[in-house]
Amino acid sequence: MKAAVMRAPNEPLTIEEISIDKPQPGEVLVKTAASGVCHSDLHVLDGSLPIPPPVVLGHEPAGIVEQVGEGVTYVKPGDPVIACLSIFCGTCEYCTTGRPNICGGLELDRKPGETPRLHVDGNPLYQMAQLGSYAEQMLVPENALVKIREDMPLDRAALIGCGVTTGVGAALNTAQVEPGSTCAVIGCGGVGLSIIQGCRIAGANRIIAVDTQEWKLDLAKRVGATDGVGPGSDDPVAEVLELTGGGVHYAFEAIGLKNTVSQAFGMTRKGGNVVMVGVMAVGESAEFPGFEIVIQEKRVLGSLMGSNSFRVHMPRYVDFYLNGQLLLDEMISARRPLDEINSCFDEMRKGEAARSVVVFD
C-alpha cells in the first residue's frame, strides 16, 4: 500500500510502497477514507515532539473496517469508523473512573519480537499514536476505534478524530462552559475554531477570537465568535479586558506557546479559568503569578484531547454536525491526495490553512 513516511525530522515526507500485516487478536484493519492534517503532525515533523523515524504520521482519520482479528467484537467489516489517538485499555484506574483519555493504552502495542504492523522489506515502521493515517490502510487496536452513522461523510468525520474532539471537548468537557458566560480563544486554527463552536454550543454569551490573521478571524465569526482581536491590536490582553469589563470567564490557549499562555491568564477575570489546549514543546514551561492564582481564585486547566470518552463523545459530535449545530465544511481549507501531503504542511507553516484533509480513493 502507499503511505507517507517520515525518514528524518525537518525533511519532506516520502511517498512509499509499504507492507501491512494481517490483524492479530484485538486488532482491526481499516481502509483509510480521509485524514485531517493536524498541527501535532507538524510538531513531529519539525522535531518538537520526539517520535523517532521511520514513522508513518497522521492521527485524525476516518475509514471503513476491512478485517478484524480474533476476539474483536465491537466492529465488523463494512463498519464506518473514526480512529482516535486516545486509545484506552479499559481496565486501568483512569479508564474505570471515567478518564480514558489519559489512559495511554501503550500496552496495546505489539510486543518486541512480534512481527511489525508496518514494514518495508522487513524493516519496521512506527505508527504515530499507533494509527499512522497517512496511508491507504491502518492496522490499529480495536480500542482506537468508534463506530459512527453510515450517513456521515467520512472526509468531515475525519476532523472529529482529533481537532474537533480536542476543541469542542475543551469547552464542553474540560471547562464545562456555562450558558451566558464570556470566553476568549487564542489561536483560530482547526482546534481553536472547534473551541469556539464548543463555546457556542454550550451557550456562551460572548466569544472573542484572538489571532494574528484577519482571514482566520473572519472564519471564526462564521462558526460562532462574536468578536475578533487581531493584527491591528497592540495589546490583545488589554483589548479583551476592555471588551469584557474585566476579563473572560474562560480563556482558551490553542497554540502551545509560553507567551500566548500568559496572555490567556491575563485575559481571565477573577474566579475565571485558563484552559491550556495547545501542545507546548517538550521541555518548555509556562509561568503564572502564584499570588493571583490564590487571591483571585483563577484556575489553570489542562485539556488532553478534549477530556474525551471518545466512544461516547464522537457519535454526539457526528449528530451535532448532521443536525446543523457543528460546522465542519467551513473548516476544511482544502482536500488533497496523499501525494500532496507536503503541500499541506507548507500551507500550515505559512498559516494559510484552517484544516487540510487528505482524501483517498
C-alpha positions as CSV (number, residue, x, y, z in Angstrom):
1,M,0.0,0.0,0.0
2,K,1.0,3.6,-0.4
3,A,2.0,5.7,2.7
4,A,3.7,9.0,3.6
5,V,6.8,8.2,5.7
6,M,8.9,10.5,7.8
7,R,12.5,9.3,7.4
8,A,14.1,12.2,9.3
9,P,12.9,15.3,11.1
10,N,12.8,18.6,9.1
11,E,12.7,16.7,5.8
12,P,9.7,16.3,3.5
13,L,7.7,13.1,3.9
14,T,8.4,10.5,1.2
15,I,5.6,8.6,-0.6
16,E,6.5,4.9,-0.4
17,E,5.1,1.5,-1.1
18,I,5.0,-0.3,2.3
19,S,3.6,-3.6,3.6
20,I,1.0,-4.1,6.3
21,D,0.4,-7.2,8.4
22,K,-2.8,-9.0,9.0
23,P,-4.8,-8.3,12.2
24,Q,-3.7,-10.1,15.3
25,P,-6.0,-10.7,18.2
26,G,-7.6,-7.4,19.3
27,E,-6.6,-5.6,16.1
28,V,-8.6,-4.2,13.2
29,L,-7.6,-3.4,9.6
30,V,-9.2,-0.2,8.3
31,K,-9.3,1.2,4.8
32,T,-8.5,4.9,5.2
33,A,-11.0,7.2,3.6
34,A,-9.7,10.6,4.8
35,S,-7.3,12.0,7.3
36,G,-7.1,15.6,8.7
37,V,-3.7,17.3,8.7
38,C,-3.1,18.3,12.3
39,H,-0.5,20.6,13.8
40,S,0.7,17.8,16.1
41,D,2.0,16.0,13.0
42,L,3.9,19.2,12.1
43,H,5.4,19.2,15.6
44,V,6.7,15.7,15.0
45,L,8.0,16.6,11.5
46,D,9.8,19.7,12.9
47,G,11.3,17.8,15.8
48,S,9.5,19.4,18.7
49,L,7.6,16.2,19.6
50,P,10.1,13.4,19.9
51,I,8.8,10.5,17.8
52,P,11.6,8.6,16.2
53,P,11.7,7.8,12.5
54,P,11.0,6.0,10.4
55,V,7.3,6.7,11.1
56,V,4.0,7.0,9.3
57,L,2.4,10.2,10.6
58,G,-1.3,11.0,10.7
59,H,-3.7,10.6,13.6
60,E,-7.0,12.2,12.5
61,P,-8.7,9.6,10.3
62,A,-12.0,8.0,9.3
63,G,-12.4,4.9,7.2
64,I,-14.1,1.6,6.7
65,V,-13.3,-1.7,8.6
66,E,-11.9,-4.3,6.2
67,Q,-10.8,-7.1,8.5
68,V,-10.9,-7.9,12.2
69,G,-8.6,-10.1,14.4
70,E,-9.5,-12.8,16.8
71,G,-11.6,-11.6,19.7
72,V,-12.7,-8.4,18.1
73,T,-16.4,-7.9,18.8
74,Y,-17.0,-4.1,18.7
75,V,-16.6,-3.7,15.0
76,K,-17.1,-5.8,11.9
77,P,-16.1,-5.5,8.2
78,G,-18.0,-2.7,6.5
79,D,-18.5,-0.5,9.6
80,P,-17.6,3.2,9.1
81,V,-15.3,4.3,11.9
82,I,-13.3,7.2,13.3
83,A,-9.9,6.3,14.8
84,C,-8.6,8.2,17.8
85,L,-5.2,8.5,19.5
86,S,-6.9,8.3,22.9
87,I,-6.5,4.5,22.9
88,F,-7.8,3.1,26.1
89,C,-7.1,-0.2,27.8
90,G,-10.5,-0.4,29.6
91,T,-9.2,-1.8,32.9
92,C,-6.8,0.8,34.5
93,E,-7.8,3.3,37.2
94,Y,-8.1,6.1,34.6
95,C,-10.5,4.1,32.4
96,T,-12.6,2.8,35.2
97,T,-13.0,6.3,36.8
98,G,-14.2,8.0,33.6
99,R,-10.9,9.5,32.3
100,P,-9.9,7.1,29.5
101,N,-8.3,10.0,27.5
102,I,-5.3,9.9,29.8
103,C,-5.0,6.1,29.9
104,G,-2.4,5.9,27.2
105,G,-3.1,2.3,26.2
106,L,0.5,1.8,25.4
107,E,0.4,-1.8,26.4
108,L,-1.9,-2.4,23.4
109,D,1.1,-2.0,21.0
110,R,2.8,-5.1,19.6
111,K,5.5,-6.6,21.7
112,P,9.2,-6.8,20.8
113,G,9.8,-9.9,18.8
114,E,6.4,-9.9,17.2
115,T,6.0,-9.1,13.5
116,P,5.6,-5.3,13.0
117,R,2.3,-3.9,11.8
118,L,4.0,-1.9,9.1
119,H,7.3,-2.6,7.4
120,V,9.4,-2.1,4.3
121,D,11.4,-5.1,3.2
122,G,11.1,-6.5,6.7
123,N,12.3,-3.3,8.4
124,P,9.6,-2.0,10.8
125,L,7.9,1.4,10.5
126,Y,6.4,3.1,13.6
127,Q,2.8,4.5,13.6
128,M,2.2,7.8,15.1
129,A,-0.1,7.3,18.1
130,Q,-0.5,3.6,16.9
131,L,-2.5,4.9,14.0
132,G,-0.4,6.2,11.1
133,S,-3.3,7.6,9.0
134,Y,-1.2,9.0,6.1
135,A,-1.6,5.6,4.5
136,E,-4.2,3.8,2.4
137,Q,-4.8,1.3,5.3
138,M,-4.3,1.3,9.0
139,L,-3.8,-1.6,11.4
140,V,-4.9,-0.5,14.8
141,P,-6.1,-1.7,18.2
142,E,-9.8,-2.2,18.5
143,N,-9.9,0.3,21.4
144,A,-8.7,3.0,19.0
145,L,-12.0,2.9,17.0
146,V,-15.5,4.2,17.4
147,K,-18.4,3.3,15.1
148,I,-20.4,6.1,13.5
149,R,-23.5,6.6,11.5
150,E,-23.4,5.5,7.9
151,D,-24.8,8.8,6.7
152,M,-21.8,10.8,8.0
153,P,-19.4,11.9,5.2
154,L,-16.1,10.5,6.1
155,D,-14.0,13.4,4.9
156,R,-15.8,15.5,7.6
157,A,-15.8,12.7,10.1
158,A,-12.0,12.6,10.0
159,L,-11.9,16.1,11.6
160,I,-13.7,14.7,14.6
161,G,-10.8,12.2,15.2
162,C,-8.6,14.9,16.8
163,G,-9.1,18.6,16.2
164,V,-12.8,18.8,16.7
165,T,-12.9,16.4,19.7
166,T,-10.0,18.4,21.2
167,G,-11.6,21.8,20.8
168,V,-15.3,21.1,21.3
169,G,-14.4,18.8,24.2
170,A,-12.2,21.5,25.8
171,A,-15.2,23.7,26.1
172,L,-17.9,21.1,26.9
173,N,-15.9,18.6,29.0
174,T,-12.8,20.2,30.4
175,A,-14.0,23.8,31.1
176,Q,-17.7,22.9,31.2
177,V,-18.6,26.4,29.8
178,E,-21.7,27.8,31.4
179,P,-24.6,29.4,29.4
180,G,-24.3,33.2,29.4
181,S,-20.5,33.2,30.1
182,T,-17.7,35.0,28.2
183,C,-14.9,33.2,26.5
184,A,-11.7,34.1,24.7
185,V,-9.9,31.7,22.3
186,I,-6.3,32.4,21.3
187,G,-5.4,30.7,18.0
188,C,-8.1,30.1,15.4
189,G,-6.8,27.1,13.5
190,G,-8.7,23.8,13.5
191,V,-8.6,23.4,17.2
192,G,-9.4,27.0,18.0
193,L,-12.3,27.1,15.6
194,S,-13.6,23.9,17.3
195,I,-13.3,25.5,20.8
196,I,-15.3,28.5,19.5
197,Q,-18.0,26.1,18.4
198,G,-18.0,24.2,21.7
199,C,-18.5,27.5,23.5
200,R,-21.3,28.5,21.2
201,I,-23.0,25.1,21.6
202,A,-22.6,25.5,25.4
203,G,-24.5,28.8,25.2
204,A,-21.7,31.3,25.9
205,N,-22.9,34.8,25.5
206,R,-19.7,36.3,24.1
207,I,-16.9,34.5,22.4
208,I,-13.8,36.6,21.5
209,A,-11.5,35.1,18.8
210,V,-7.8,36.2,19.0
211,D,-5.5,35.6,16.1
212,T,-2.8,37.5,14.0
213,Q,-4.5,36.8,10.7
214,E,-7.6,38.6,9.6
215,W,-9.0,35.7,7.4
216,K,-8.9,33.4,10.5
217,L,-10.9,35.9,12.5
218,D,-13.5,36.1,9.7
219,L,-13.8,32.4,9.7
220,A,-14.0,32.3,13.5
221,K,-17.0,34.7,13.3
222,R,-18.6,32.4,10.7
223,V,-18.5,29.5,13.1
224,G,-19.6,31.4,16.3
225,A,-17.2,34.1,17.5
226,T,-18.9,37.4,18.4
227,D,-15.8,39.5,18.4
228,G,-12.3,39.4,17.0
229,V,-9.0,40.7,18.3
230,G,-6.4,40.6,15.5
231,P,-3.5,42.0,13.6
232,G,-4.2,45.7,14.5
233,S,-4.1,45.1,18.3
234,D,-1.0,46.3,20.1
235,D,-2.2,44.7,23.3
236,P,-4.7,41.8,22.9
237,V,-5.0,41.4,26.7
238,A,-5.9,45.0,27.3
239,E,-8.4,44.8,24.4
240,V,-10.1,41.7,25.8
241,L,-10.3,43.3,29.3
242,E,-11.9,46.4,27.8
243,L,-14.4,44.4,25.7
244,T,-15.5,42.4,28.7
245,G,-15.2,44.9,31.5
246,G,-12.6,42.9,33.5
247,G,-11.8,39.7,31.7
248,V,-13.5,36.5,30.5
249,H,-14.8,33.5,32.5
250,Y,-12.9,31.1,30.2
251,A,-9.7,31.8,28.3
252,F,-8.5,29.0,25.9
253,E,-5.0,28.8,24.6
254,A,-4.9,26.8,21.4
255,I,-1.4,27.4,20.1
256,G,1.1,26.0,22.7
257,L,3.4,29.0,23.2
258,K,4.6,30.4,26.5
259,N,3.6,34.0,25.5
260,T,0.1,33.2,24.5
261,V,-0.5,31.1,27.6
262,S,0.5,34.2,29.6
263,Q,-1.9,36.2,27.5
264,A,-4.7,33.8,28.3
265,F,-4.0,34.1,32.0
266,G,-4.1,37.9,31.7
267,M,-7.4,37.9,29.9
268,T,-9.1,35.8,32.6
269,R,-11.3,37.6,35.2
270,K,-11.3,36.8,38.9
271,G,-12.6,33.3,39.5
272,G,-12.1,32.5,35.9
273,N,-10.5,29.6,34.1
274,V,-7.4,29.4,31.9
275,V,-7.6,26.3,29.7
276,M,-4.4,25.1,28.1
277,V,-5.2,23.2,24.9
278,G,-2.3,23.8,22.6
279,V,0.6,21.4,23.0
280,M,3.8,23.1,24.2
281,A,7.2,21.8,23.1
282,V,8.8,19.2,25.3
283,G,10.9,20.9,27.9
284,E,9.1,24.3,27.8
285,S,7.3,25.7,30.8
286,A,4.5,28.2,31.4
287,E,4.7,30.6,34.3
288,F,1.8,32.0,36.3
289,P,1.8,34.6,39.2
290,G,1.0,32.5,42.2
291,F,-0.4,35.5,44.1
292,E,-3.1,36.0,41.5
293,I,-4.0,32.3,41.4
294,V,-4.7,32.3,45.1
295,I,-6.1,35.8,45.7
296,Q,-8.1,36.0,42.5
297,E,-9.0,32.2,42.6
298,K,-8.0,31.7,39.0
299,R,-7.8,28.1,37.8
300,V,-5.4,26.7,35.2
301,L,-6.8,23.6,33.5
302,G,-5.0,21.2,31.1
303,S,-7.1,19.6,28.4
304,L,-5.8,16.5,26.6
305,M,-7.9,15.7,23.5
306,G,-10.9,17.5,25.0
307,S,-11.1,15.3,28.1
308,N,-12.9,12.8,25.9
309,S,-14.6,9.4,26.3
310,F,-14.5,9.2,22.5
311,R,-16.9,6.3,22.1
312,V,-19.5,8.5,23.8
313,H,-18.5,11.9,22.6
314,M,-17.6,11.4,18.9
315,P,-21.0,10.0,18.0
316,R,-22.5,13.0,19.7
317,Y,-20.3,15.3,17.6
318,V,-21.4,13.5,14.5
319,D,-25.0,14.1,15.5
320,F,-24.1,17.8,16.1
321,Y,-22.9,18.0,12.5
322,L,-25.8,16.3,10.9
323,N,-28.3,18.4,12.8
324,G,-26.5,21.7,12.0
325,Q,-25.0,22.6,15.3
326,L,-21.4,21.8,14.4
327,L,-20.0,23.4,11.3
328,L,-17.3,21.3,9.7
329,D,-17.5,22.1,5.9
330,E,-16.5,25.7,6.7
331,M,-13.3,24.5,8.5
332,I,-11.9,22.5,5.5
333,S,-9.4,24.7,3.6
334,A,-8.5,22.0,1.0
335,R,-9.0,18.3,0.1
336,R,-5.8,16.9,-1.3
337,P,-4.5,13.4,-2.4
338,L,-1.7,11.8,-0.4
339,D,0.9,12.8,-2.9
340,E,0.4,16.4,-1.9
341,I,0.8,15.9,1.9
342,N,4.0,18.1,2.0
343,S,2.0,21.0,0.4
344,C,-0.5,20.7,3.3
345,F,2.4,21.1,5.8
346,D,3.8,24.1,3.8
347,E,0.4,25.8,4.0
348,M,0.2,25.1,7.7
349,R,3.6,26.6,8.3
350,K,2.6,29.8,6.4
351,G,-0.7,30.0,8.3
352,E,-2.7,29.6,5.1
353,A,-5.0,26.7,6.1
354,A,-7.5,26.1,8.8
355,R,-7.6,22.3,8.2
356,S,-6.5,20.4,5.2
357,V,-7.8,16.9,4.6
358,V,-6.0,14.1,2.8
359,V,-8.6,12.0,0.9
360,F,-8.1,8.5,-0.5
361,D,-9.9,6.9,-3.5
